[in-house]
Amino acid sequence: MTRTSLSSLGLAAGWTPQQVASPARLVWPLPGEGAVIEGQIDRICACWNNQPFVTSYLDASAPFLENVSILENIWVPLAWRRRVRPIELIRRAQRLLPPLGWDGDDLRRLLACRPGDLTPAVLGRAVLLRAALANPDWLLIEPGWFERPLLPPHELTSLVQSLLGECRWLLLWPAQRQPLPSGVSWHTIPMEAEA
């Protein structure tokens, strides 16, 4: 398996994610359609995951494991990257409840549920909670988060802003799909000049 570098993904020479001031709202225009876009997103996510910073992902397909609880779905990837106990996650999650509109009972029910038991709106909030609990430096946002939203449109950007407003955002957006999601001042990141 070859390791993908940032330069091989088409970023302009000399540009690095560490140079970007936080918070920043960047968009990476991706050429292509359909399966080509999916392949590009997979490469970008794999590359970003190997960088020396913490990354969270927002994806409408919400890739939770269906046979375990939401708590286990949140805890396993965080425990794999760094030591964290489930009780610590619950304490951190309790501090994030006000923007989500939840109380302690809501959180207990959510963490005990399996993904298939949740409505799309609650699942969307669970995805946001998982992303926020990682305390990320970067938030990678896949197109489906805005194109097939789990959350009501009026909540989509405001909840992301309230939970993950301090980190850098990178929206992976197909170049031919305009306009960009509204409510955010997106800036295009530098791309390698075509030969």
KEMAR-942949 format. One record per residue (C-alpha): residue number from 1; x, y, z. Coordinates in pm, 1 decimal. Example, Ala and Ser with C-alpha at 12.3 -4.5 7.8 and 13.67 -1.06 7.14 Angstrom:
<k: 1	X: 1230.0	Y: -450.0	Z: 780.0>
<k: 2	X: 1367.0	Y: -106.0	Z: 714.0>
***
This chain:
<k: 1	X: 0.0	Y: 0.0	Z: 0.0>
<k: 2	X: 146.6	Y: 335.2	Z: -100.2>
<k: 3	X: 127.6	Y: 627.8	Z: 138.7>
<k: 4	X: -49.0	Y: 930.9	Z: -3.3>
<k: 5	X: 119.9	Y: 1264.8	Z: 54.8>
<k: 6	X: -43.8	Y: 1604.8	Z: 63.7>
<k: 7	X: 145.2	Y: 1708.7	Z: -249.5>
<k: 8	X: 18.1	Y: 1405.3	Z: -442.9>
<k: 9	X: -337.8	Y: 1517.0	Z: -366.0>
<k: 10	X: -289.7	Y: 1832.7	Z: -573.0>
<k: 11	X: -216.0	Y: 2090.3	Z: -303.9>
<k: 12	X: 7.6	Y: 2377.2	Z: -411.2>
<k: 13	X: 374.6	Y: 2330.6	Z: -328.3>
<k: 14	X: 469.8	Y: 2482.4	Z: 4.8>
<k: 15	X: 113.5	Y: 2479.7	Z: 141.2>
<k: 16	X: 66.0	Y: 2281.5	Z: 459.7>
<k: 17	X: -237.1	Y: 2240.3	Z: 686.1>
<k: 18	X: -28.6	Y: 2361.0	Z: 981.6>
<k: 19	X: 13.3	Y: 2705.1	Z: 818.8>
<k: 20	X: -361.4	Y: 2771.9	Z: 830.0>
<k: 21	X: -476.2	Y: 2996.0	Z: 1112.7>
<k: 22	X: -754.1	Y: 2863.9	Z: 1329.0>
<k: 23	X: -1044.3	Y: 2902.8	Z: 1285.8>
<k: 24	X: -1050.8	Y: 2889.8	Z: 906.5>
<k: 25	X: -1325.5	Y: 2784.6	Z: 667.9>
<k: 26	X: -1168.1	Y: 2630.6	Z: 360.7>
<k: 27	X: -1311.8	Y: 2454.0	Z: 61.4>
<k: 28	X: -1118.7	Y: 2206.4	Z: -151.4>
<k: 29	X: -1276.4	Y: 2187.3	Z: -498.7>
<k: 30	X: -1266.2	Y: 1830.5	Z: -627.5>
<k: 31	X: -1280.8	Y: 1760.0	Z: -1001.0>
<k: 32	X: -1484.4	Y: 1468.8	Z: -1131.4>
<k: 33	X: -1820.3	Y: 1307.0	Z: -1070.6>
<k: 34	X: -1973.9	Y: 1016.8	Z: -879.3>
<k: 35	X: -1732.1	Y: 735.1	Z: -802.5>
<k: 36	X: -1432.5	Y: 954.8	Z: -893.6>
<k: 37	X: -1532.5	Y: 1203.0	Z: -620.8>
<k: 38	X: -1578.4	Y: 918.2	Z: -369.4>
<k: 39	X: -1230.8	Y: 784.8	Z: -450.4>
<k: 40	X: -1076.6	Y: 1131.4	Z: -408.5>
<k: 41	X: -1250.8	Y: 1179.6	Z: -73.7>
<k: 42	X: -1127.2	Y: 840.0	Z: 48.0>
<k: 43	X: -768.2	Y: 933.1	Z: -46.1>
<k: 44	X: -792.7	Y: 1273.2	Z: 121.0>
<k: 45	X: -940.5	Y: 1128.6	Z: 440.7>
<k: 46	X: -674.1	Y: 854.9	Z: 455.6>
<k: 47	X: -400.3	Y: 1113.8	Z: 403.6>
<k: 48	X: -543.8	Y: 1359.0	Z: 657.9>
<k: 49	X: -575.0	Y: 1076.1	Z: 912.1>
<k: 50	X: -196.0	Y: 1020.9	Z: 889.8>
<k: 51	X: -107.6	Y: 1383.3	Z: 965.4>
<k: 52	X: 27.3	Y: 1499.0	Z: 1305.2>
<k: 53	X: -298.0	Y: 1669.0	Z: 1401.4>
<k: 54	X: -636.7	Y: 1547.8	Z: 1521.7>
<k: 55	X: -908.4	Y: 1528.4	Z: 1258.1>
<k: 56	X: -1282.2	Y: 1476.3	Z: 1293.5>
<k: 57	X: -1518.3	Y: 1399.0	Z: 1006.6>
<k: 58	X: -1871.1	Y: 1507.5	Z: 922.3>
<k: 59	X: -2039.7	Y: 1265.4	Z: 686.7>
<k: 60	X: -2412.0	Y: 1222.2	Z: 627.8>
<k: 61	X: -2371.3	Y: 847.0	Z: 599.4>
<k: 62	X: -2262.9	Y: 857.2	Z: 967.5>
<k: 63	X: -2044.7	Y: 545.7	Z: 960.9>
<k: 64	X: -2136.5	Y: 409.6	Z: 1303.5>
<k: 65	X: -2111.0	Y: 38.1	Z: 1376.2>
<k: 66	X: -2468.4	Y: -86.9	Z: 1395.0>
<k: 67	X: -2410.4	Y: -367.0	Z: 1648.5>
<k: 68	X: -2275.4	Y: -152.1	Z: 1933.7>
<k: 69	X: -2403.0	Y: 147.1	Z: 2128.9>
<k: 70	X: -2336.3	Y: 510.9	Z: 2043.4>
<k: 71	X: -2106.5	Y: 531.5	Z: 2348.2>
<k: 72	X: -1895.7	Y: 244.7	Z: 2212.8>
<k: 73	X: -1901.1	Y: 400.1	Z: 1865.3>
<k: 74	X: -1764.2	Y: 724.0	Z: 2008.2>
<k: 75	X: -1520.4	Y: 568.4	Z: 2253.8>
<k: 76	X: -1345.7	Y: 309.1	Z: 2032.9>
<k: 77	X: -1184.5	Y: 547.5	Z: 1777.4>
<k: 78	X: -1079.6	Y: 791.5	Z: 2050.9>
<k: 79	X: -932.4	Y: 514.7	Z: 2265.8>
<k: 80	X: -744.8	Y: 383.0	Z: 1963.0>
<k: 81	X: -572.3	Y: 719.6	Z: 1907.6>
<k: 82	X: -511.2	Y: 810.1	Z: 2272.1>
<k: 83	X: -600.6	Y: 675.7	Z: 2613.4>
<k: 84	X: -942.9	Y: 785.1	Z: 2724.1>
<k: 85	X: -1191.9	Y: 614.8	Z: 2952.6>
<k: 86	X: -1565.4	Y: 604.1	Z: 2876.4>
<k: 87	X: -1644.7	Y: 795.9	Z: 3196.9>
<k: 88	X: -1417.9	Y: 1080.8	Z: 3078.2>
<k: 89	X: -1607.6	Y: 1093.2	Z: 2748.2>
<k: 90	X: -1939.2	Y: 1112.9	Z: 2931.1>
<k: 91	X: -1813.5	Y: 1403.2	Z: 3145.0>
<k: 92	X: -1689.3	Y: 1587.7	Z: 2836.4>
<k: 93	X: -2015.9	Y: 1516.5	Z: 2654.7>
<k: 94	X: -2215.9	Y: 1666.1	Z: 2941.6>
<k: 95	X: -2042.6	Y: 2000.9	Z: 2882.8>
<k: 96	X: -2160.4	Y: 1995.1	Z: 2520.1>
<k: 97	X: -2529.0	Y: 1937.5	Z: 2595.1>
<k: 98	X: -2663.3	Y: 2297.8	Z: 2586.9>
<k: 99	X: -2597.8	Y: 2362.2	Z: 2214.2>
<k: 100	X: -2751.8	Y: 2024.5	Z: 2131.0>
<k: 101	X: -3064.5	Y: 2104.4	Z: 2329.6>
<k: 102	X: -3022.6	Y: 1795.8	Z: 2546.8>
<k: 103	X: -3012.8	Y: 1727.0	Z: 2919.2>
<k: 104	X: -2841.6	Y: 1448.2	Z: 3112.9>
<k: 105	X: -3128.8	Y: 1202.0	Z: 3058.6>
<k: 106	X: -3121.7	Y: 1265.0	Z: 2683.0>
<k: 107	X: -2747.7	Y: 1195.9	Z: 2680.5>
<k: 108	X: -2783.7	Y: 871.9	Z: 2878.3>
<k: 109	X: -3052.3	Y: 746.7	Z: 2639.5>
<k: 110	X: -2846.9	Y: 843.1	Z: 2334.9>
<k: 111	X: -2528.5	Y: 674.6	Z: 2455.1>
<k: 112	X: -2715.9	Y: 352.5	Z: 2533.4>
<k: 113	X: -2889.6	Y: 335.9	Z: 2190.8>
<k: 114	X: -2766.4	Y: 167.1	Z: 1878.3>
<k: 115	X: -2747.5	Y: 381.7	Z: 1563.7>
<k: 116	X: -3043.3	Y: 209.2	Z: 1396.3>
<k: 117	X: -3269.4	Y: 313.9	Z: 1684.6>
<k: 118	X: -3212.9	Y: 687.7	Z: 1624.8>
<k: 119	X: -3403.3	Y: 932.2	Z: 1406.2>
<k: 120	X: -3194.7	Y: 1111.2	Z: 1139.3>
<k: 121	X: -3191.7	Y: 1435.6	Z: 1343.0>
<k: 122	X: -3067.7	Y: 1261.3	Z: 1659.0>
<k: 123	X: -2814.7	Y: 1065.8	Z: 1453.7>
<k: 124	X: -2689.1	Y: 1395.9	Z: 1307.4>
<k: 125	X: -2638.5	Y: 1532.1	Z: 1658.4>
<k: 126	X: -2457.8	Y: 1209.8	Z: 1754.1>
<k: 127	X: -2219.3	Y: 1259.9	Z: 1459.5>
<k: 128	X: -2153.1	Y: 1616.6	Z: 1579.3>
<k: 129	X: -2101.3	Y: 1499.5	Z: 1937.4>
<k: 130	X: -1850.7	Y: 1237.3	Z: 1822.5>
<k: 131	X: -1663.5	Y: 1498.3	Z: 1616.7>
<k: 132	X: -1654.4	Y: 1750.1	Z: 1902.8>
<k: 133	X: -1537.9	Y: 1496.6	Z: 2163.9>
<k: 134	X: -1222.2	Y: 1434.2	Z: 1961.2>
<k: 135	X: -1126.2	Y: 1801.0	Z: 2022.3>
<k: 136	X: -1005.6	Y: 1824.6	Z: 1661.9>
<k: 137	X: -757.9	Y: 2060.1	Z: 1499.6>
<k: 138	X: -929.3	Y: 1999.0	Z: 1163.3>
<k: 139	X: -1287.5	Y: 1913.7	Z: 1068.9>
<k: 140	X: -1321.9	Y: 1743.1	Z: 730.1>
<k: 141	X: -1671.5	Y: 1791.6	Z: 589.6>
<k: 142	X: -1785.2	Y: 1561.8	Z: 310.7>
<k: 143	X: -2033.4	Y: 1688.9	Z: 49.3>
<k: 144	X: -2315.7	Y: 1468.6	Z: 175.6>
<k: 145	X: -2324.7	Y: 1657.9	Z: 505.1>
<k: 146	X: -2478.9	Y: 1951.4	Z: 316.3>
<k: 147	X: -2636.2	Y: 1766.3	Z: 22.8>
<k: 148	X: -2820.4	Y: 1498.6	Z: 223.7>
<k: 149	X: -2839.4	Y: 1660.7	Z: 567.1>
<k: 150	X: -2927.9	Y: 1459.1	Z: 875.6>
<k: 151	X: -3022.0	Y: 1778.8	Z: 1056.3>
<k: 152	X: -3283.8	Y: 2042.0	Z: 963.8>
<k: 153	X: -3121.2	Y: 2300.6	Z: 732.4>
<k: 154	X: -3163.5	Y: 2589.1	Z: 980.2>
<k: 155	X: -2966.9	Y: 2392.7	Z: 1243.2>
<k: 156	X: -2697.2	Y: 2249.7	Z: 1019.9>
<k: 157	X: -2439.8	Y: 2529.4	Z: 1024.1>
<k: 158	X: -2527.3	Y: 2683.4	Z: 1360.6>
<k: 159	X: -2478.9	Y: 2354.0	Z: 1548.9>
<k: 160	X: -2148.0	Y: 2285.6	Z: 1374.7>
<k: 161	X: -2037.3	Y: 2640.3	Z: 1458.2>
<k: 162	X: -2136.6	Y: 2614.4	Z: 1824.9>
<k: 163	X: -1970.0	Y: 2274.1	Z: 1879.4>
<k: 164	X: -1673.6	Y: 2292.7	Z: 1640.9>
<k: 165	X: -1631.3	Y: 2662.0	Z: 1568.1>
<k: 166	X: -1274.7	Y: 2689.5	Z: 1698.3>
<k: 167	X: -1114.1	Y: 2428.4	Z: 1475.1>
<k: 168	X: -1026.9	Y: 2461.6	Z: 1107.0>
<k: 169	X: -1286.9	Y: 2334.7	Z: 860.1>
<k: 170	X: -1208.7	Y: 2175.6	Z: 524.6>
<k: 171	X: -1509.4	Y: 2119.4	Z: 300.8>
<k: 172	X: -1449.6	Y: 1865.1	Z: 24.6>
<k: 173	X: -1677.5	Y: 2002.3	Z: -245.0>
<k: 174	X: -1717.9	Y: 1889.8	Z: -607.9>
<k: 175	X: -1601.7	Y: 2179.4	Z: -824.3>
<k: 176	X: -1901.5	Y: 2156.4	Z: -1058.1>
<k: 177	X: -2155.5	Y: 2172.0	Z: -770.6>
<k: 178	X: -2213.1	Y: 2538.7	Z: -704.9>
<k: 179	X: -2303.4	Y: 2729.8	Z: -503.1>
<k: 180	X: -2120.2	Y: 2641.4	Z: -185.0>
<k: 181	X: -2328.4	Y: 2592.5	Z: 129.9>
<k: 182	X: -2442.5	Y: 2929.9	Z: 256.7>
<k: 183	X: -2388.0	Y: 3086.2	Z: 596.6>
<k: 184	X: -2010.7	Y: 3033.2	Z: 591.7>
<k: 185	X: -1732.8	Y: 3245.8	Z: 441.5>
<k: 186	X: -1554.3	Y: 2973.5	Z: 245.8>
<k: 187	X: -1202.4	Y: 3026.9	Z: 108.8>
<k: 188	X: -1058.5	Y: 2807.6	Z: -164.4>
<k: 189	X: -731.2	Y: 2640.8	Z: -70.4>
<k: 190	X: -436.6	Y: 2665.7	Z: -312.8>
<k: 191	X: -417.9	Y: 2393.8	Z: -575.8>
<k: 192	X: -121.3	Y: 2286.2	Z: -785.0>
<k: 193	X: -106.2	Y: 2473.3	Z: -1114.9>
<k: 194	X: -190.3	Y: 2252.7	Z: -1410.3>
<k: 195	X: 97.5	Y: 2177.7	Z: -1644.3>
***
